[in-house]
Amino acid sequence: MSSLNRTVGLIVLLVMGPRKPDERGLSQSTENAILLAGAAAIAVVIVTAITLYVTDRLPR
C-alpha cells in the first residue's frame, strides 16, 4: 500500500509541479487589520451620530 501511495504522489507531483509558497504573509495581514480598524471607526462614528441625534430629539 505504501508503494502505491508513493507512486500516486510522484505522479501528482510530476503532473502539477511543486507548489509555490504563499507570499502574501504579513502585508496581507496588515491590510486586513487596517481595513478592520477603519470599518470599526466608521461604525463608532455612525452609532455616535445616531445616539446624539436621538438624544437631542427626545422631549425633556
Backbone as ProteinMPNN parsed JSONL, in Angstrom:
{"seq_chain_A": "MSSLNRTVGLIVLLVMGPRKPDERGLSQSTENAILLAGAAAIAVVIVTAITLYVTDRLPR", "coords_chain_A": {"N_chain_A": [[0.825, -1.195, 0.0], [1.975, 1.223, 0.726], [3.838, 1.693, -1.321], [2.11, 2.155, -3.415], [0.91, 4.547, -2.607], [3.148, 6.24, -2.689], [3.716, 6.134, -5.419], [1.428, 7.289, -6.563], [1.636, 9.828, -5.398], [4.049, 10.702, -6.556], [3.306, 10.802, -9.27], [1.321, 12.799, -9.178], [2.915, 14.95, -8.319], [4.647, 15.195, -10.514], [2.857, 15.849, -12.55], [1.463, 18.171, -11.637], [3.465, 19.777, -10.642], [5.788, 21.432, -8.353], [4.452, 23.081, -5.448], [4.01, 26.565, -5.176], [5.108, 28.805, -2.663], [2.902, 30.697, -0.54], [3.084, 34.073, -0.716], [1.904, 36.254, 0.418], [1.669, 36.809, 3.199], [2.745, 38.873, 5.848], [2.043, 41.428, 4.854], [-0.534, 41.108, 3.812], [-1.939, 40.465, 6.137], [-1.575, 42.815, 7.573], [-2.915, 44.624, 5.931], [-5.545, 43.631, 6.171], [-5.951, 44.122, 8.917], [-5.839, 46.917, 9.011], [-8.035, 47.593, 7.39], [-10.1, 46.482, 8.94], [-9.887, 48.008, 11.294], [-10.53, 50.518, 10.24], [-13.193, 50.08, 9.421], [-14.359, 49.588, 11.911], [-13.976, 52.082, 13.122], [-15.574, 53.725, 11.506], [-18.068, 52.592, 12.084], [-18.298, 53.26, 14.801], [-18.437, 56.049, 14.63], [-20.863, 56.365, 13.222], [-22.74, 55.176, 15.002], [-22.412, 56.867, 17.198], [-23.242, 59.324, 16.088], [-25.947, 58.779, 15.507], [-26.902, 58.228, 18.083], [-26.492, 60.723, 19.355], [-28.228, 62.289, 17.803], [-30.763, 61.115, 18.309], [-30.906, 61.445, 21.076], [-30.952, 64.199, 21.23], [-33.415, 64.772, 20.108], [-35.264, 63.789, 21.882], [-38.044, 64.4, 24.099], [-37.948, 66.777, 26.732]], "CA_chain_A": [[0.0, 0.0, 0.0], [2.859, 2.376, 0.806], [4.419, 1.966, -2.643], [1.029, 2.725, -4.222], [0.8, 5.953, -2.196], [4.306, 6.958, -3.216], [3.577, 6.222, -6.872], [0.392, 8.304, -6.847], [2.228, 11.117, -5.034], [5.038, 11.061, -7.572], [2.572, 11.173, -10.486], [0.704, 14.114, -8.937], [3.992, 15.93, -8.292], [5.14, 15.396, -11.874], [1.823, 16.479, -13.374], [1.112, 19.502, -11.145], [4.66, 20.542, -10.31], [5.861, 21.807, -6.945], [3.6, 24.202, -5.07], [4.711, 27.802, -4.854], [4.686, 29.281, -1.343], [2.057, 31.882, -0.5], [3.965, 35.159, -0.314], [1.157, 37.411, 0.906], [2.226, 36.938, 4.541], [2.487, 39.971, 6.77], [1.386, 42.567, 4.208], [-1.964, 40.801, 3.728], [-2.47, 40.573, 7.495], [-1.59, 44.238, 7.912], [-4.008, 45.235, 5.168], [-6.801, 43.222, 6.805], [-6.069, 44.815, 10.205], [-6.151, 48.327, 8.745], [-9.422, 47.662, 6.924], [-10.971, 46.198, 10.083], [-9.858, 49.183, 12.167], [-11.29, 51.569, 9.573], [-14.616, 49.744, 9.493], [-14.781, 49.784, 13.298], [-14.032, 53.521, 13.367], [-16.775, 54.232, 10.83], [-19.226, 52.129, 12.855], [-18.37, 54.065, 16.026], [-18.901, 57.388, 14.249], [-22.289, 56.285, 12.87], [-23.508, 54.933, 16.228], [-22.362, 58.094, 17.998], [-24.09, 60.335, 15.439], [-27.357, 58.403, 15.705], [-27.205, 58.403, 19.513], [-26.615, 62.157, 19.616], [-29.437, 62.77, 17.122], [-31.945, 60.634, 19.033], [-30.907, 62.082, 22.391], [-31.317, 65.602, 21.031], [-34.829, 64.841, 19.707], [-36.15, 63.333, 22.961], [-38.646, 65.503, 24.849], [-37.316, 66.98, 28.049]], "C_chain_A": [[0.868, 1.257, 0.0], [3.464, 2.712, -0.556], [3.362, 2.546, -3.583], [0.868, 4.211, -3.89], [1.953, 6.776, -2.752], [4.213, 7.149, -4.722], [2.567, 7.294, -7.249], [0.939, 9.693, -6.516], [3.227, 11.602, -6.062], [4.358, 11.51, -8.86], [1.953, 12.555, -10.333], [1.772, 15.204, -8.947], [4.508, 16.223, -9.694], [4.129, 16.13, -12.748], [1.595, 17.932, -12.948], [2.328, 20.371, -10.859], [4.67, 20.905, -8.838], [4.978, 23.021, -6.665], [4.454, 25.411, -4.735], [4.213, 28.29, -3.489], [3.826, 30.541, -1.47], [2.878, 33.031, 0.063], [3.22, 36.381, 0.193], [1.59, 37.767, 2.325], [1.774, 38.147, 5.327], [1.737, 41.119, 6.103], [-0.12, 42.337, 4.091], [-2.609, 40.93, 5.101], [-2.571, 42.034, 7.915], [-2.722, 44.945, 7.191], [-5.361, 44.887, 5.79], [-7.011, 43.949, 8.13], [-6.44, 46.287, 10.003], [-7.591, 48.484, 8.273], [-10.407, 47.424, 8.063], [-11.027, 47.387, 11.03], [-10.646, 50.335, 11.547], [-12.788, 51.325, 9.633], [-15.145, 49.947, 10.91], [-14.901, 51.273, 13.62], [-15.265, 54.139, 12.721], [-18.033, 53.832, 11.587], [-19.392, 52.95, 14.125], [-18.891, 55.459, 15.714], [-20.395, 57.375, 13.945], [-23.143, 56.085, 14.118], [-23.529, 56.179, 17.103], [-23.266, 59.169, 17.407], [-25.568, 60.027, 15.646], [-27.76, 58.601, 17.162], [-27.383, 59.875, 19.853], [-27.89, 62.729, 18.995], [-30.684, 62.378, 17.906], [-32.029, 61.296, 20.397], [-31.347, 63.54, 22.286], [-32.813, 65.755, 20.739], [-35.792, 64.382, 20.804], [-36.754, 64.526, 23.696], [-38.026, 65.592, 26.257], [-38.329, 67.112, 29.132]], "O_chain_A": [[0.532, 2.244, -0.654], [3.588, 3.885, -0.906], [3.691, 3.347, -4.458], [0.707, 5.036, -4.79], [1.748, 7.891, -3.232], [4.584, 8.201, -5.243], [2.813, 8.107, -8.14], [0.726, 10.636, -7.278], [3.249, 12.785, -6.402], [4.78, 12.489, -9.476], [2.041, 13.385, -11.238], [1.559, 16.27, -9.524], [4.779, 17.377, -10.026], [4.508, 16.941, -13.593], [1.54, 18.825, -13.794], [2.214, 21.596, -10.84], [3.672, 20.71, -8.144], [4.782, 23.876, -7.528], [5.494, 25.292, -4.087], [3.021, 28.196, -3.196], [4.005, 31.342, -2.387], [3.323, 32.966, 1.209], [3.824, 37.437, 0.383], [1.851, 38.936, 2.609], [0.58, 38.414, 5.457], [0.872, 41.727, 6.733], [-0.901, 43.274, 4.256], [-3.717, 41.454, 5.214], [-3.55, 42.437, 8.544], [-3.413, 45.776, 7.78], [-6.225, 45.753, 5.92], [-8.132, 44.353, 8.437], [-7.259, 46.832, 10.743], [-8.291, 49.4, 8.703], [-11.438, 48.092, 8.141], [-12.101, 47.739, 11.518], [-11.354, 51.052, 12.256], [-13.565, 52.25, 9.867], [-16.264, 50.429, 11.088], [-15.83, 51.681, 14.317], [-15.926, 54.983, 13.325], [-18.961, 54.63, 11.721], [-20.514, 53.301, 14.49], [-19.707, 55.995, 16.464], [-21.119, 58.278, 14.365], [-24.165, 56.753, 14.279], [-24.562, 56.508, 17.687], [-23.98, 59.851, 18.142], [-26.354, 60.931, 15.931], [-28.853, 59.093, 17.439], [-28.322, 60.239, 20.562], [-28.555, 63.566, 19.606], [-31.56, 63.209, 18.141], [-33.118, 61.671, 20.833], [-32.04, 64.047, 23.168], [-33.408, 66.773, 21.093], [-37.003, 64.562, 20.676], [-36.086, 65.539, 23.9], [-37.644, 64.587, 26.857], [-37.968, 67.287, 30.296]]}, "name": "protein", "num_of_chains": 1, "seq": "MSSLNRTVGLIVLLVMGPRKPDERGLSQSTENAILLAGAAAIAVVIVTAITLYVTDRLPR"}
